[in-house]
Structures are given as structure tokens and as C-alpha cells.
Amino acid sequence: MAKIVTMGEIMLRLSTPNNEKFIQADEFDVNYGGGEANVAVSLANYGHDAEFVTAVPDNPIGACAVAALRKYNVGTKHIARSGERLGIYYLESGSAMRASNVVYDRAHSSISTAKPEEFDFDEIFRDADWFHFTGITPAVSDDAIVLTETALKAAKAHNVTVSVDLNFRKKLWSSEKARRVMTGLMQYVDVCIGNEEDAEKVLGFKPGSTDVTSGELELAGYADIFNQMADTFGFKYIVSSLRESHSASDNGWSACIMDGTTREFYHSRKYRISPIVDRVGGGDSFAAGLICGFADGKDMKAALEFAVAASALKHTIPGDFNLVTRADVDALAGGDGSGRVQR
């Protein structure tokens, strides 16, 4: 199995139960999660050697976050204990035509103040096969931008394949700053993952007349921007998830991929996900499925189908982490979406 390193922020998630609005809630459900942490959990669950790099405070809440990762066999030996606090995000889960809402409370979190010297990146990337990060990590602070670039330079020095999920978060930074910072980091990236908003807000590429709010997807537009991205950045693969938001509870879900060398373009099978239990972490489970597929030696079509099936299943699971097995994903990717009781 491959050794895969991810780096980012793990947070305390406080979500309202039973689709309540914040103003109704008298209590919160507790989970832990975050973009790159979610990817690490999926990969460990599929049997890969997944290492998560972050900083957490040296207090019981930081210890709980680490324990949440260890529970699912994620490597935690490179997690630094520093900083003042663990970031928090509050989630109000939407339903039908009411959208979900996220409130961040992550200023001055441990990862946002972490310094490169807290991590031995030569040791971290020794014998590593893959490194994954997201656009969320450099968005949290200027210190995190420096930390991210330091990690990327070390990964490439060790000939590690690098993937990014662009993950634009307008509540963390502006499109202008995202584009300035992330464009500079793309020189280290082999596999670029994102959706239509990420491509536009982070890198300046818009896929034709696609409008996810109306469920209209123009695949020719994606092929066009994928070609432009390959020309501009030299990516080995460019990938986009394709979400058709009919409502908060009902989505169409598929993805497309392009080989940056041959320019072969492929659109996956589409799933209708309804009702959605929890869509948070859906993109991370997609990225993890794609990485797993490539790490397993699958071709790009098979890797994409594995990723889309894995992510579709994640939408049925509460919490940030995708806890399905390889067998679950393979069954769905193979056409068994019946949902029949397994006896």
C-alpha cells in the first residue's frame, strides 16, 4: 500500500441535531474533521499508510482531535503540539430548499500560527508516495501560506506526487488573494482537483455556461478550461466534481477528468443522491477516492469511478469522515446501488 501524507487543519465540528436551525438548538452534536484530515481517514480506511500533519493545542481538546484520527488508523506522529486553540466550525444542516450554513470560529488556531521549523519535512516525506493539501490551509493565515509552500518544496525534493483540492472558501479569503497565492503554488502540483467555483475563483477559469443552481452542466466548457489549465500549469491530471444542486436534500453527482498529456477527457457515471444525510466532507471523500484509485494502479477512468462512488456514499453518512469500505465502494461503482439489507 502507498504512503500518503496530508497536511491541514483538523477542527471541532458542532452541528445542530435533526436539521434544526442555530436559533432552535439547545445542544450540538460533536465531531472532528477538516479537509485534509477527512482525506487521511478515508485513505487509512482503504488500507493505505496515511499520515496527517497539523498542529493542535497541547490540551484535552487537541488530544480529542488526535484521538479521533487514531481511531481510524491515521498516523499522527508528525502532529505538533503548539498554539492556543483548536479551530471550531458550527454547522446548521439544511434540508429541501433551505441551504446548510457554516460559521467559522478558527482565528488564531494552532495551524494558523504554526511555523515550518515545528516539522521535520525530510522525515515526513521519506518514502512517501503522495502529498495532498487543499486551498483551505493557506487561506487560514499568512503563516500557513509559508508552511504550505515549505511542505510543497520538501515533497517535490523527495519526488512525491502532489495533489491539491482548490477548495475556495469566501469566508476565509478573497478571490483576489486566493488567486495570487494559489497560482504561485501550482508549480508544485501534479493533480489538480476542484469544482466550477474553485476553478473560477482560485485560478480564473470558468467552464462555459455551467450553473449549478439550475442543474445545467456544460461538459464542453470543462474540457476547454481543463485544456487551458494543462497548458498553463502542466498538470498531469485535471479533475472536477460535478454537483447538480436540485435542493439541499437532492443532488446529482458525477465528475470529469482530463489527462494533461494526451488530453483525453472522461465523464463519469452520474448518481442521484436523495435524501442527503450529510454533504460535508463529500469533496474530501472524492479526493481520497481518486488518490486511492491512482495509488492502487487504476487508470484514470477507473480511479474516477471509484472516487465518484465513494463520495456518493459519503453523502449518506453523518459527520465529516467517510467510513465506507473498499467493498462498499466497489459494489456501488460496479452498479449495485439497490441499498438492500446485507445479511
Helices and strands as residue ranges (DSSP letters): E 3-7, E 11-15, G 17-19, G 22-24, E 29-33, H 35-45, E 49-53, E 55-56, H 60-70, E 80-81, E 88-92, E 101-105, H 110-113, G 116-118, H 121-124, E 130-134, H 136-139, H 142-157, E 161-165, H 175-185, G 186-188, E 191-194, H 196-203, H 219-233, E 237-247, E 250-259, E 265-267, E 271-273, H 282-295, H 300-314, H 326-333
